[in-house]
Amino acid sequence: MKLIECNFIGCQEEATTDGYVYGHIRDSEDKDSFLKVSACDIHAKHDSFYPAKEK
Ligand SMILES: [Zn+2]
């Protein structure tokens, strides 16, 4: 099984949680919106991270 890396910038931990962050894609002119990301245990607790589902 392939490991998924945490999507937070500068983080190389294994992602364990799917969810969303509120923000915009770098270099895009899009308005802020919810972006799908994967997060490690640490970043899953980050204030700006919203888990896709509570289990
Ligand atoms: Zn992380």
PDB file of the backbone (N, CA, C, O) and the ligand in Angstrom, with CONECT records:
HET     ZN  A 101       1
ATOM      1  N   MET A   1       0.838  -1.187   0.000  1.00  0.00           N
ATOM      2  CA  MET A   1       0.000   0.000   0.000  1.00  0.00           C
ATOM      3  C   MET A   1       0.884   1.252   0.000  1.00  0.00           C
ATOM      4  O   MET A   1       1.820   1.366   0.792  1.00  0.00           O
ATOM      5  N   LYS A   2       0.575   2.170  -0.887  1.00  0.00           N
ATOM      6  CA  LYS A   2       1.376   3.373  -1.024  1.00  0.00           C
ATOM      7  C   LYS A   2       0.995   4.384   0.057  1.00  0.00           C
ATOM      8  O   LYS A   2      -0.183   4.629   0.320  1.00  0.00           O
ATOM      9  N   LEU A   3       2.024   4.961   0.672  1.00  0.00           N
ATOM     10  CA  LEU A   3       1.768   5.963   1.692  1.00  0.00           C
ATOM     11  C   LEU A   3       1.407   7.292   1.046  1.00  0.00           C
ATOM     12  O   LEU A   3       1.979   7.686   0.029  1.00  0.00           O
ATOM     13  N   ILE A   4       0.470   7.957   1.644  1.00  0.00           N
ATOM     14  CA  ILE A   4       0.092   9.299   1.192  1.00  0.00           C
ATOM     15  C   ILE A   4       0.757  10.309   2.114  1.00  0.00           C
ATOM     16  O   ILE A   4       0.681  10.198   3.337  1.00  0.00           O
ATOM     17  N   GLU A   5       1.399  11.281   1.518  1.00  0.00           N
ATOM     18  CA  GLU A   5       2.091  12.285   2.314  1.00  0.00           C
ATOM     19  C   GLU A   5       1.133  13.399   2.738  1.00  0.00           C
ATOM     20  O   GLU A   5       0.224  13.778   1.999  1.00  0.00           O
ATOM     21  N   CYS A   6       1.361  13.902   3.928  1.00  0.00           N
ATOM     22  CA  CYS A   6       0.597  15.041   4.430  1.00  0.00           C
ATOM     23  C   CYS A   6       0.729  16.208   3.451  1.00  0.00           C
ATOM     24  O   CYS A   6       1.823  16.487   2.959  1.00  0.00           O
ATOM     25  N   ASN A   7      -0.375  16.885   3.169  1.00  0.00           N
ATOM     26  CA  ASN A   7      -0.379  17.969   2.188  1.00  0.00           C
ATOM     27  C   ASN A   7       0.032  19.317   2.768  1.00  0.00           C
ATOM     28  O   ASN A   7       0.168  20.292   2.030  1.00  0.00           O
ATOM     29  N   PHE A   8       0.230  19.382   4.080  1.00  0.00           N
ATOM     30  CA  PHE A   8       0.648  20.659   4.659  1.00  0.00           C
ATOM     31  C   PHE A   8       2.069  20.977   4.226  1.00  0.00           C
ATOM     32  O   PHE A   8       2.921  20.091   4.156  1.00  0.00           O
ATOM     33  N   ILE A   9       2.319  22.251   3.934  1.00  0.00           N
ATOM     34  CA  ILE A   9       3.607  22.672   3.402  1.00  0.00           C
ATOM     35  C   ILE A   9       4.729  22.351   4.382  1.00  0.00           C
ATOM     36  O   ILE A   9       4.645  22.687   5.563  1.00  0.00           O
ATOM     37  N   GLY A  10       5.765  21.709   3.893  1.00  0.00           N
ATOM     38  CA  GLY A  10       6.933  21.425   4.713  1.00  0.00           C
ATOM     39  C   GLY A  10       6.800  20.179   5.552  1.00  0.00           C
ATOM     40  O   GLY A  10       7.721  19.833   6.293  1.00  0.00           O
ATOM     41  N   CYS A  11       5.678  19.496   5.453  1.00  0.00           N
ATOM     42  CA  CYS A  11       5.446  18.306   6.265  1.00  0.00           C
ATOM     43  C   CYS A  11       5.607  17.061   5.403  1.00  0.00           C
ATOM     44  O   CYS A  11       5.087  16.994   4.289  1.00  0.00           O
ATOM     45  N   GLN A  12       6.332  16.076   5.926  1.00  0.00           N
ATOM     46  CA  GLN A  12       6.551  14.852   5.156  1.00  0.00           C
ATOM     47  C   GLN A  12       6.069  13.638   5.926  1.00  0.00           C
ATOM     48  O   GLN A  12       6.495  12.513   5.664  1.00  0.00           O
ATOM     49  N   GLU A  13       5.173  13.874   6.880  1.00  0.00           N
ATOM     50  CA  GLU A  13       4.603  12.767   7.638  1.00  0.00           C
ATOM     51  C   GLU A  13       3.583  12.015   6.789  1.00  0.00           C
ATOM     52  O   GLU A  13       3.090  12.525   5.783  1.00  0.00           O
ATOM     53  N   GLU A  14       3.284  10.811   7.211  1.00  0.00           N
ATOM     54  CA  GLU A  14       2.268  10.032   6.521  1.00  0.00           C
ATOM     55  C   GLU A  14       0.887  10.611   6.815  1.00  0.00           C
ATOM     56  O   GLU A  14       0.544  10.871   7.968  1.00  0.00           O
ATOM     57  N   ALA A  15       0.102  10.809   5.760  1.00  0.00           N
ATOM     58  CA  ALA A  15      -1.245  11.336   5.945  1.00  0.00           C
ATOM     59  C   ALA A  15      -2.161  10.234   6.456  1.00  0.00           C
ATOM     60  O   ALA A  15      -2.146   9.111   5.951  1.00  0.00           O
ATOM     61  N   THR A  16      -2.949  10.568   7.453  1.00  0.00           N
ATOM     62  CA  THR A  16      -3.855   9.584   8.055  1.00  0.00           C
ATOM     63  C   THR A  16      -5.312  10.018   7.994  1.00  0.00           C
ATOM     64  O   THR A  16      -6.215   9.226   8.264  1.00  0.00           O
ATOM     65  N   THR A  17      -5.538  11.277   7.638  1.00  0.00           N
ATOM     66  CA  THR A  17      -6.904  11.816   7.657  1.00  0.00           C
ATOM     67  C   THR A  17      -7.175  12.607   6.393  1.00  0.00           C
ATOM     68  O   THR A  17      -6.365  13.438   5.981  1.00  0.00           O
ATOM     69  N   ASP A  18      -8.322  12.345   5.779  1.00  0.00           N
ATOM     70  CA  ASP A  18      -8.758  13.165   4.648  1.00  0.00           C
ATOM     71  C   ASP A  18      -9.641  14.293   5.157  1.00  0.00           C
ATOM     72  O   ASP A  18     -10.422  14.113   6.091  1.00  0.00           O
ATOM     73  N   GLY A  19      -9.511  15.440   4.543  1.00  0.00           N
ATOM     74  CA  GLY A  19     -10.343  16.559   4.976  1.00  0.00           C
ATOM     75  C   GLY A  19     -10.157  17.747   4.067  1.00  0.00           C
ATOM     76  O   GLY A  19      -9.809  17.613   2.894  1.00  0.00           O
ATOM     77  N   TYR A  20     -10.397  18.918   4.636  1.00  0.00           N
ATOM     78  CA  TYR A  20     -10.368  20.133   3.842  1.00  0.00           C
ATOM     79  C   TYR A  20      -9.680  21.254   4.599  1.00  0.00           C
ATOM     80  O   TYR A  20      -9.709  21.293   5.829  1.00  0.00           O
ATOM     81  N   VAL A  21      -9.074  22.147   3.874  1.00  0.00           N
ATOM     82  CA  VAL A  21      -8.623  23.401   4.464  1.00  0.00           C
ATOM     83  C   VAL A  21      -9.286  24.535   3.698  1.00  0.00           C
ATOM     84  O   VAL A  21      -9.612  24.395   2.519  1.00  0.00           O
ATOM     85  N   TYR A  22      -9.481  25.652   4.374  1.00  0.00           N
ATOM     86  CA  TYR A  22     -10.058  26.820   3.738  1.00  0.00           C
ATOM     87  C   TYR A  22      -8.927  27.706   3.252  1.00  0.00           C
ATOM     88  O   TYR A  22      -8.096  28.161   4.038  1.00  0.00           O
ATOM     89  N   GLY A  23      -8.903  27.946   1.949  1.00  0.00           N
ATOM     90  CA  GLY A  23      -7.831  28.753   1.395  1.00  0.00           C
ATOM     91  C   GLY A  23      -7.956  28.803  -0.105  1.00  0.00           C
ATOM     92  O   GLY A  23      -9.010  28.505  -0.667  1.00  0.00           O
ATOM     93  N   HIS A  24      -6.863  29.187  -0.756  1.00  0.00           N
ATOM     94  CA  HIS A  24      -6.888  29.235  -2.209  1.00  0.00           C
ATOM     95  C   HIS A  24      -5.616  28.607  -2.757  1.00  0.00           C
ATOM     96  O   HIS A  24      -4.595  28.529  -2.073  1.00  0.00           O
ATOM     97  N   ILE A  25      -5.697  28.168  -3.985  1.00  0.00           N
ATOM     98  CA  ILE A  25      -4.564  27.535  -4.634  1.00  0.00           C
ATOM     99  C   ILE A  25      -3.529  28.586  -4.994  1.00  0.00           C
ATOM    100  O   ILE A  25      -3.855  29.621  -5.575  1.00  0.00           O
ATOM    101  N   ARG A  26      -2.294  28.314  -4.650  1.00  0.00           N
ATOM    102  CA  ARG A  26      -1.234  29.278  -4.904  1.00  0.00           C
ATOM    103  C   ARG A  26      -1.163  29.634  -6.388  1.00  0.00           C
ATOM    104  O   ARG A  26      -1.289  28.760  -7.246  1.00  0.00           O
ATOM    105  N   ASP A  27      -0.965  30.890  -6.682  1.00  0.00           N
ATOM    106  CA  ASP A  27      -0.839  31.396  -8.050  1.00  0.00           C
ATOM    107  C   ASP A  27      -2.144  31.365  -8.833  1.00  0.00           C
ATOM    108  O   ASP A  27      -2.158  31.625 -10.036  1.00  0.00           O
ATOM    109  N   SER A  28      -3.227  31.052  -8.158  1.00  0.00           N
ATOM    110  CA  SER A  28      -4.510  31.119  -8.853  1.00  0.00           C
ATOM    111  C   SER A  28      -5.260  32.370  -8.397  1.00  0.00           C
ATOM    112  O   SER A  28      -5.000  32.911  -7.322  1.00  0.00           O
ATOM    113  N   GLU A  29      -6.177  32.810  -9.220  1.00  0.00           N
ATOM    114  CA  GLU A  29      -6.967  34.002  -8.885  1.00  0.00           C
ATOM    115  C   GLU A  29      -8.290  33.616  -8.255  1.00  0.00           C
ATOM    116  O   GLU A  29      -9.145  34.468  -8.011  1.00  0.00           O
ATOM    117  N   ASP A  30      -8.455  32.346  -7.995  1.00  0.00           N
ATOM    118  CA  ASP A  30      -9.708  31.883  -7.417  1.00  0.00           C
ATOM    119  C   ASP A  30      -9.925  32.490  -6.037  1.00  0.00           C
ATOM    120  O   ASP A  30      -8.974  32.793  -5.316  1.00  0.00           O
ATOM    121  N   LYS A  31     -11.174  32.657  -5.694  1.00  0.00           N
ATOM    122  CA  LYS A  31     -11.516  33.067  -4.334  1.00  0.00           C
ATOM    123  C   LYS A  31     -11.234  31.913  -3.378  1.00  0.00           C
ATOM    124  O   LYS A  31     -11.127  30.756  -3.786  1.00  0.00           O
ATOM    125  N   ASP A  32     -11.117  32.254  -2.096  1.00  0.00           N
ATOM    126  CA  ASP A  32     -10.907  31.210  -1.104  1.00  0.00           C
ATOM    127  C   ASP A  32     -12.071  30.222  -1.114  1.00  0.00           C
ATOM    128  O   ASP A  32     -13.231  30.587  -1.305  1.00  0.00           O
ATOM    129  N   SER A  33     -11.718  28.974  -0.904  1.00  0.00           N
ATOM    130  CA  SER A  33     -12.746  27.933  -0.850  1.00  0.00           C
ATOM    131  C   SER A  33     -12.161  26.737  -0.120  1.00  0.00           C
ATOM    132  O   SER A  33     -10.988  26.742   0.254  1.00  0.00           O
ATOM    133  N   PHE A  34     -12.970  25.722   0.082  1.00  0.00           N
ATOM    134  CA  PHE A  34     -12.473  24.524   0.738  1.00  0.00           C
ATOM    135  C   PHE A  34     -11.715  23.665  -0.260  1.00  0.00           C
ATOM    136  O   PHE A  34     -12.223  23.331  -1.331  1.00  0.00           O
ATOM    137  N   LEU A  35     -10.496  23.316   0.109  1.00  0.00           N
ATOM    138  CA  LEU A  35      -9.645  22.492  -0.742  1.00  0.00           C
ATOM    139  C   LEU A  35      -9.465  21.139  -0.085  1.00  0.00           C
ATOM    140  O   LEU A  35      -9.268  21.043   1.126  1.00  0.00           O
ATOM    141  N   LYS A  36      -9.536  20.085  -0.903  1.00  0.00           N
ATOM    142  CA  LYS A  36      -9.370  18.741  -0.361  1.00  0.00           C
ATOM    143  C   LYS A  36      -7.888  18.475  -0.097  1.00  0.00           C
ATOM    144  O   LYS A  36      -7.045  18.688  -0.969  1.00  0.00           O
ATOM    145  N   VAL A  37      -7.586  18.017   1.093  1.00  0.00           N
ATOM    146  CA  VAL A  37      -6.208  17.716   1.451  1.00  0.00           C
ATOM    147  C   VAL A  37      -6.173  16.455   2.302  1.00  0.00           C
ATOM    148  O   VAL A  37      -7.192  15.994   2.814  1.00  0.00           O
ATOM    149  N   SER A  38      -4.977  15.917   2.434  1.00  0.00           N
ATOM    150  CA  SER A  38      -4.745  14.828   3.369  1.00  0.00           C
ATOM    151  C   SER A  38      -3.794  15.340   4.429  1.00  0.00           C
ATOM    152  O   SER A  38      -2.866  16.091   4.129  1.00  0.00           O
ATOM    153  N   ALA A  39      -4.020  14.937   5.667  1.00  0.00           N
ATOM    154  CA  ALA A  39      -3.210  15.448   6.768  1.00  0.00           C
ATOM    155  C   ALA A  39      -2.706  14.314   7.661  1.00  0.00           C
ATOM    156  O   ALA A  39      -3.335  13.263   7.781  1.00  0.00           O
ATOM    157  N   CYS A  40      -1.565  14.558   8.274  1.00  0.00           N
ATOM    158  CA  CYS A  40      -1.030  13.622   9.259  1.00  0.00           C
ATOM    159  C   CYS A  40      -1.761  13.828  10.594  1.00  0.00           C
ATOM    160  O   CYS A  40      -2.616  14.705  10.719  1.00  0.00           O
ATOM    161  N   ASP A  41      -1.410  13.008  11.579  1.00  0.00           N
ATOM    162  CA  ASP A  41      -2.060  13.119  12.891  1.00  0.00           C
ATOM    163  C   ASP A  41      -1.921  14.517  13.477  1.00  0.00           C
ATOM    164  O   ASP A  41      -2.856  15.049  14.075  1.00  0.00           O
ATOM    165  N   ILE A  42      -0.751  15.098  13.299  1.00  0.00           N
ATOM    166  CA  ILE A  42      -0.495  16.416  13.878  1.00  0.00           C
ATOM    167  C   ILE A  42      -1.332  17.478  13.186  1.00  0.00           C
ATOM    168  O   ILE A  42      -2.019  18.261  13.843  1.00  0.00           O
ATOM    169  N   HIS A  43      -1.277  17.506  11.875  1.00  0.00           N
ATOM    170  CA  HIS A  43      -1.986  18.548  11.142  1.00  0.00           C
ATOM    171  C   HIS A  43      -3.492  18.330  11.113  1.00  0.00           C
ATOM    172  O   HIS A  43      -4.244  19.268  10.850  1.00  0.00           O
ATOM    173  N   ALA A  44      -3.943  17.113  11.377  1.00  0.00           N
ATOM    174  CA  ALA A  44      -5.384  16.871  11.458  1.00  0.00           C
ATOM    175  C   ALA A  44      -5.998  17.645  12.621  1.00  0.00           C
ATOM    176  O   ALA A  44      -7.208  17.871  12.652  1.00  0.00           O
ATOM    177  N   LYS A  45      -5.164  18.048  13.575  1.00  0.00           N
ATOM    178  CA  LYS A  45      -5.643  18.823  14.728  1.00  0.00           C
ATOM    179  C   LYS A  45      -5.468  20.326  14.512  1.00  0.00           C
ATOM    180  O   LYS A  45      -5.809  21.131  15.379  1.00  0.00           O
ATOM    181  N   HIS A  46      -4.935  20.693  13.352  1.00  0.00           N
ATOM    182  CA  HIS A  46      -4.689  22.094  13.056  1.00  0.00           C
ATOM    183  C   HIS A  46      -6.013  22.861  12.970  1.00  0.00           C
ATOM    184  O   HIS A  46      -7.024  22.325  12.515  1.00  0.00           O
ATOM    185  N   ASP A  47      -5.990  24.122  13.414  1.00  0.00           N
ATOM    186  CA  ASP A  47      -7.207  24.936  13.444  1.00  0.00           C
ATOM    187  C   ASP A  47      -7.856  25.084  12.077  1.00  0.00           C
ATOM    188  O   ASP A  47      -9.079  25.181  11.979  1.00  0.00           O
ATOM    189  N   SER A  48      -7.053  25.103  11.024  1.00  0.00           N
ATOM    190  CA  SER A  48      -7.595  25.368   9.696  1.00  0.00           C
ATOM    191  C   SER A  48      -7.995  24.091   8.966  1.00  0.00           C
ATOM    192  O   SER A  48      -8.420  24.141   7.812  1.00  0.00           O
ATOM    193  N   PHE A  49      -7.859  22.949   9.635  1.00  0.00           N
ATOM    194  CA  PHE A  49      -8.171  21.683   8.982  1.00  0.00           C
ATOM    195  C   PHE A  49      -9.534  21.161   9.429  1.00  0.00           C
ATOM    196  O   PHE A  49      -9.836  21.110  10.621  1.00  0.00           O
ATOM    197  N   TYR A  50     -10.350  20.773   8.447  1.00  0.00           N
ATOM    198  CA  TYR A  50     -11.665  20.231   8.746  1.00  0.00           C
ATOM    199  C   TYR A  50     -11.731  18.795   8.246  1.00  0.00           C
ATOM    200  O   TYR A  50     -11.728  18.569   7.036  1.00  0.00           O
ATOM    201  N   PRO A  51     -11.791  17.823   9.144  1.00  0.00           N
ATOM    202  CA  PRO A  51     -11.856  16.431   8.714  1.00  0.00           C
ATOM    203  C   PRO A  51     -13.086  16.168   7.863  1.00  0.00           C
ATOM    204  O   PRO A  51     -14.152  16.733   8.105  1.00  0.00           O
ATOM    205  N   ALA A  52     -12.931  15.302   6.858  1.00  0.00           N
ATOM    206  CA  ALA A  52     -14.045  15.012   5.966  1.00  0.00           C
ATOM    207  C   ALA A  52     -15.147  14.270   6.706  1.00  0.00           C
ATOM    208  O   ALA A  52     -16.332  14.486   6.455  1.00  0.00           O
ATOM    209  N   LYS A  53     -14.751  13.405   7.608  1.00  0.00           N
ATOM    210  CA  LYS A  53     -15.733  12.614   8.368  1.00  0.00           C
ATOM    211  C   LYS A  53     -15.195  12.297   9.742  1.00  0.00           C
ATOM    212  O   LYS A  53     -14.021  11.964   9.899  1.00  0.00           O
ATOM    213  N   GLU A  54     -16.035  12.398  10.714  1.00  0.00           N
ATOM    214  CA  GLU A  54     -15.663  11.950  12.062  1.00  0.00           C
ATOM    215  C   GLU A  54     -16.005  10.481  12.173  1.00  0.00           C
ATOM    216  O   GLU A  54     -17.074  10.040  11.751  1.00  0.00           O
ATOM    217  N   LYS A  55     -15.064   9.715  12.759  1.00  0.00           N
ATOM    218  CA  LYS A  55     -15.345   8.283  12.920  1.00  0.00           C
ATOM    219  C   LYS A  55     -15.445   7.929  14.390  1.00  0.00           C
ATOM    220  O   LYS A  55     -15.678   6.770  14.731  1.00  0.00           O
TER     221      LYS A  55
HETATM  222 ZN    ZN A 101       1.510  17.051   8.547  1.00  0.00          ZN2+
END
